[in-house]
Amino acid sequence: MIPSSTHSKTGPSRLPSIILLSILILFTSCTPKDDEINKLQQKVWKNPNNAEGYIKLGNAFARHQRYTEASEAFKNALALNPELEGAIHALGAVSFNQRNYSQALGYFQKYLERSPKDSLRLYDIGNTYMQLQQFDKAGEAYNAAIENSKVFVEAYYNLGVCYIRTGKQKEAQAIYEWLLDKNNYLAVSLQNHLKKANKGN
């Protein structure tokens, strides 16, 4: 379901800034015309056994932030074809957008089972654990994402935020220094988090 999205709200304001990439990317294309949903519904009604039609309808609902209807459409697609990985990910993204993070985690874990070493899938799980304020588990997921994609700068950044939240300042500082050569914007942002954490100590 990052930063990525037109709806890239990262959760309650008490949480630090994190970078979202894949969670909401599904829903970031151009807003459909007003009549697109009606046309897609008509297609689904005419061909109710077409799972792809439900996927397209779900995406359209999601772009309009009609998440309950989007979720129903994606579930219909899965009922027709349980192997549709995109529908599983979309259900996670919809849940994440609704801030139902526990439910999102379940879908993302199911999605990860299909490809356990996929960095973006692990990254989604890390982001969801972050919103649940389970920073150790989030850090484990980010570390796993990095292990399979050594230049995943957003995962490094979010891992640095996790380290700060769990009192691992030295580890966070090391990531900051690594980011200086990779992405100065993220490096500065992480440095600001470090400064705030140090002031609070």
C-alpha positions as a Markdown table, in Angstrom:
| # | Residue | x | y | z |
|---|---|---|---|---|
| 1 | Met | 0.0 | 0.0 | 0.0 |
| 2 | Ile | 5.0 | 5.6 | -0.1 |
| 3 | Pro | 7.0 | 9.0 | 0.0 |
| 4 | Ser | 4.5 | 7.6 | -2.3 |
| 5 | Ser | 0.9 | 8.4 | -2.0 |
| 6 | Thr | -1.8 | 10.9 | -2.4 |
| 7 | His | -3.1 | 9.8 | 1.0 |
| 8 | Ser | 0.3 | 9.5 | 2.7 |
| 9 | Lys | -0.9 | 10.2 | 6.2 |
| 10 | Thr | 1.5 | 8.3 | 8.3 |
| 11 | Gly | -0.6 | 7.9 | 11.3 |
| 12 | Pro | -1.1 | 9.8 | 14.6 |
| 13 | Ser | 1.0 | 12.9 | 15.0 |
| 14 | Arg | 2.8 | 11.5 | 18.0 |
| 15 | Leu | 4.7 | 9.1 | 15.6 |
| 16 | Pro | 7.9 | 10.3 | 13.9 |
| 17 | Ser | 7.9 | 10.8 | 10.2 |
| 18 | Ile | 8.4 | 7.7 | 8.2 |
| 19 | Ile | 8.7 | 7.1 | 4.5 |
| 20 | Leu | 5.9 | 5.0 | 2.9 |
| 21 | Leu | 6.5 | 3.5 | -0.5 |
| 22 | Ser | 4.5 | 0.5 | -1.7 |
| 23 | Ile | 1.6 | 0.5 | 0.7 |
| 24 | Leu | -0.5 | 3.1 | -1.0 |
| 25 | Ile | 1.2 | 3.3 | -4.4 |
| 26 | Leu | -1.6 | 1.2 | -5.8 |
| 27 | Phe | -4.0 | 4.1 | -5.4 |
| 28 | Thr | -1.9 | 7.0 | -6.5 |
| 29 | Ser | -2.7 | 7.2 | -10.2 |
| 30 | Cys | -4.9 | 9.9 | -11.6 |
| 31 | Thr | -8.3 | 10.3 | -10.1 |
| 32 | Pro | -10.9 | 8.7 | -12.3 |
| 33 | Lys | -13.6 | 10.6 | -14.0 |
| 34 | Asp | -16.9 | 10.8 | -12.1 |
| 35 | Asp | -18.5 | 8.2 | -14.3 |
| 36 | Glu | -15.7 | 5.7 | -14.2 |
| 37 | Ile | -17.0 | 3.9 | -11.2 |
| 38 | Asn | -20.4 | 3.6 | -12.7 |
| 39 | Lys | -18.9 | 2.2 | -15.9 |
| 40 | Leu | -16.8 | -0.3 | -13.9 |
| 41 | Gln | -19.8 | -1.4 | -11.8 |
| 42 | Gln | -21.8 | -2.0 | -15.0 |
| 43 | Lys | -19.0 | -4.2 | -16.3 |
| 44 | Val | -18.9 | -6.2 | -13.1 |
| 45 | Trp | -22.6 | -6.7 | -13.1 |
| 46 | Lys | -22.5 | -7.9 | -16.7 |
| 47 | Asn | -19.6 | -10.2 | -16.0 |
| 48 | Pro | -19.6 | -11.1 | -12.3 |
| 49 | Asn | -17.1 | -13.9 | -12.7 |
| 50 | Asn | -14.3 | -11.6 | -13.9 |
| 51 | Ala | -11.9 | -11.1 | -11.0 |
| 52 | Glu | -9.9 | -8.5 | -12.9 |
| 53 | Gly | -13.1 | -6.4 | -13.2 |
| 54 | Tyr | -13.4 | -6.3 | -9.4 |
| 55 | Ile | -9.8 | -5.3 | -9.0 |
| 56 | Lys | -10.3 | -2.3 | -11.3 |
| 57 | Leu | -13.5 | -1.4 | -9.5 |
| 58 | Gly | -11.7 | -1.7 | -6.1 |
| 59 | Asn | -8.9 | 0.6 | -7.3 |
| 60 | Ala | -11.4 | 3.2 | -8.5 |
| 61 | Phe | -13.2 | 3.1 | -5.2 |
| 62 | Ala | -9.9 | 3.4 | -3.3 |
| 63 | Arg | -8.8 | 6.4 | -5.3 |
| 64 | His | -12.0 | 8.1 | -4.2 |
| 65 | Gln | -11.3 | 7.0 | -0.6 |
| 66 | Arg | -14.4 | 4.9 | -0.6 |
| 67 | Tyr | -12.5 | 2.2 | 1.3 |
| 68 | Thr | -15.4 | 0.0 | 2.5 |
| 69 | Glu | -16.6 | -0.5 | -1.1 |
| 70 | Ala | -13.0 | -0.9 | -2.3 |
| 71 | Ser | -12.5 | -3.6 | 0.3 |
| 72 | Glu | -15.6 | -5.4 | -0.8 |
| 73 | Ala | -14.5 | -5.3 | -4.4 |
| 74 | Phe | -11.1 | -6.8 | -3.6 |
| 75 | Lys | -12.6 | -9.5 | -1.5 |
| 76 | Asn | -14.9 | -10.4 | -4.4 |
| 77 | Ala | -11.9 | -10.7 | -6.6 |
| 78 | Leu | -10.2 | -13.0 | -4.1 |
| 79 | Ala | -13.3 | -15.1 | -3.8 |
| 80 | Leu | -13.1 | -15.7 | -7.6 |
| 81 | Asn | -9.3 | -16.2 | -7.6 |
| 82 | Pro | -7.6 | -16.8 | -4.3 |
| 83 | Glu | -4.2 | -16.6 | -6.0 |
| 84 | Leu | -4.6 | -12.8 | -6.8 |
| 85 | Glu | -1.7 | -11.4 | -4.9 |
| 86 | Gly | -2.6 | -7.9 | -5.9 |
| 87 | Ala | -5.9 | -8.1 | -4.2 |
| 88 | Ile | -4.3 | -9.3 | -1.0 |
| 89 | His | -1.9 | -6.3 | -1.1 |
| 90 | Ala | -4.8 | -4.0 | -1.9 |
| 91 | Leu | -6.8 | -5.1 | 1.0 |
| 92 | Gly | -3.8 | -4.4 | 3.2 |
| 93 | Ala | -3.4 | -1.0 | 1.7 |
| 94 | Val | -7.1 | -0.2 | 2.2 |
| 95 | Ser | -6.9 | -1.2 | 5.8 |
| 96 | Phe | -3.7 | 0.8 | 6.3 |
| 97 | Asn | -5.4 | 3.9 | 4.8 |
| 98 | Gln | -8.3 | 3.4 | 7.3 |
| 99 | Arg | -5.7 | 3.2 | 10.0 |
| 100 | Asn | -6.8 | -0.3 | 10.8 |
| 101 | Tyr | -3.2 | -1.4 | 11.2 |
| 102 | Ser | -3.8 | -4.7 | 12.9 |
| 103 | Gln | -6.0 | -5.8 | 10.0 |
| 104 | Ala | -3.5 | -4.4 | 7.5 |
| 105 | Leu | -0.7 | -6.4 | 9.1 |
| 106 | Gly | -2.6 | -9.6 | 8.6 |
| 107 | Tyr | -3.1 | -9.0 | 4.9 |
| 108 | Phe | 0.6 | -7.9 | 4.5 |
| 109 | Gln | 1.8 | -11.0 | 6.3 |
| 110 | Lys | -0.3 | -13.1 | 4.0 |
| 111 | Tyr | 1.1 | -11.2 | 1.0 |
| 112 | Leu | 4.6 | -11.8 | 2.3 |
| 113 | Glu | 4.0 | -15.5 | 2.5 |
| 114 | Arg | 3.9 | -15.6 | -1.3 |
| 115 | Ser | 7.4 | -14.1 | -1.6 |
| 116 | Pro | 9.2 | -14.1 | 1.8 |
| 117 | Lys | 12.3 | -12.3 | 0.7 |
| 118 | Asp | 10.6 | -9.5 | -1.2 |
| 119 | Ser | 11.9 | -6.2 | 0.1 |
| 120 | Leu | 8.8 | -4.1 | -0.5 |
| 121 | Arg | 6.6 | -6.6 | 1.2 |
| 122 | Leu | 8.9 | -6.6 | 4.2 |
| 123 | Tyr | 8.9 | -2.8 | 4.1 |
| 124 | Asp | 5.1 | -2.7 | 4.2 |
| 125 | Ile | 5.2 | -4.9 | 7.3 |
| 126 | Gly | 7.8 | -2.6 | 8.9 |
| 127 | Asn | 5.6 | 0.4 | 8.2 |
| 128 | Thr | 2.6 | -1.2 | 9.7 |
| 129 | Tyr | 4.5 | -2.3 | 12.9 |
| 130 | Met | 5.7 | 1.3 | 13.1 |
| 131 | Gln | 2.2 | 2.6 | 13.2 |
| 132 | Leu | 1.4 | 0.0 | 15.9 |
| 133 | Gln | 4.4 | 1.4 | 17.8 |
| 134 | Gln | 6.0 | -2.1 | 17.8 |
| 135 | Phe | 9.4 | -0.6 | 17.0 |
| 136 | Asp | 11.5 | -3.7 | 17.6 |
| 137 | Lys | 9.3 | -5.7 | 15.1 |
| 138 | Ala | 9.4 | -2.9 | 12.7 |
| 139 | Gly | 13.1 | -2.8 | 12.9 |
| 140 | Glu | 13.4 | -6.5 | 12.2 |
| 141 | Ala | 11.2 | -6.1 | 9.1 |
| 142 | Tyr | 13.3 | -3.2 | 7.8 |
| 143 | Asn | 16.5 | -5.1 | 8.4 |
| 144 | Ala | 15.1 | -8.0 | 6.4 |
| 145 | Ala | 14.1 | -5.6 | 3.6 |
| 146 | Ile | 17.6 | -4.1 | 3.6 |
| 147 | Glu | 19.3 | -7.6 | 3.6 |
| 148 | Asn | 17.6 | -8.3 | 0.3 |
| 149 | Ser | 18.1 | -4.8 | -1.1 |
| 150 | Lys | 21.3 | -3.1 | 0.2 |
| 151 | Val | 20.6 | 0.3 | -1.3 |
| 152 | Phe | 17.0 | 0.6 | 0.0 |
| 153 | Val | 17.5 | 4.1 | 1.5 |
| 154 | Glu | 14.0 | 4.5 | 2.7 |
| 155 | Ala | 14.2 | 1.3 | 4.7 |
| 156 | Tyr | 17.5 | 2.5 | 6.2 |
| 157 | Tyr | 15.8 | 5.8 | 7.1 |
| 158 | Asn | 12.8 | 4.1 | 8.8 |
| 159 | Leu | 15.1 | 1.7 | 10.5 |
| 160 | Gly | 17.0 | 4.7 | 11.9 |
| 161 | Val | 13.7 | 6.1 | 13.2 |
| 162 | Cys | 13.1 | 2.7 | 14.9 |
| 163 | Tyr | 16.5 | 2.8 | 16.5 |
| 164 | Ile | 15.8 | 6.3 | 17.9 |
| 165 | Arg | 12.5 | 5.1 | 19.3 |
| 166 | Thr | 14.1 | 2.2 | 21.0 |
| 167 | Gly | 17.1 | 4.1 | 22.4 |
| 168 | Lys | 19.7 | 2.8 | 20.0 |
| 169 | Gln | 21.3 | 6.2 | 19.3 |
| 170 | Lys | 24.6 | 4.8 | 18.1 |
| 171 | Glu | 22.9 | 2.6 | 15.5 |
| 172 | Ala | 20.8 | 5.5 | 14.3 |
| 173 | Gln | 23.8 | 7.7 | 14.1 |
| 174 | Ala | 25.5 | 5.1 | 11.9 |
| 175 | Ile | 22.6 | 5.1 | 9.5 |
| 176 | Tyr | 22.6 | 8.9 | 9.5 |
| 177 | Glu | 26.3 | 8.8 | 8.4 |
| 178 | Trp | 25.5 | 6.2 | 5.7 |
| 179 | Leu | 22.7 | 8.3 | 4.4 |
| 180 | Leu | 24.9 | 11.3 | 4.0 |
| 181 | Asp | 26.4 | 9.8 | 0.9 |
| 182 | Lys | 23.1 | 8.3 | -0.4 |
| 183 | Asn | 20.3 | 10.8 | 0.2 |
| 184 | Asn | 21.1 | 14.1 | 1.9 |
| 185 | Tyr | 17.4 | 15.0 | 2.4 |
| 186 | Leu | 16.8 | 11.8 | 4.4 |
| 187 | Ala | 20.0 | 12.2 | 6.3 |
| 188 | Val | 19.0 | 15.7 | 7.5 |
| 189 | Ser | 15.6 | 14.5 | 8.5 |
| 190 | Leu | 17.1 | 11.6 | 10.5 |
| 191 | Gln | 19.5 | 14.0 | 12.1 |
| 192 | Asn | 16.6 | 16.2 | 13.2 |
| 193 | His | 15.0 | 13.1 | 14.9 |
| 194 | Leu | 18.3 | 12.4 | 16.6 |
| 195 | Lys | 18.6 | 16.0 | 17.9 |
| 196 | Lys | 15.1 | 15.9 | 19.3 |
| 197 | Ala | 15.7 | 12.6 | 20.9 |
| 198 | Asn | 19.0 | 13.8 | 22.5 |
| 199 | Lys | 17.2 | 16.9 | 23.8 |
| 200 | Gly | 14.7 | 14.7 | 25.5 |
| 201 | Asn | 17.4 | 12.8 | 27.3 |
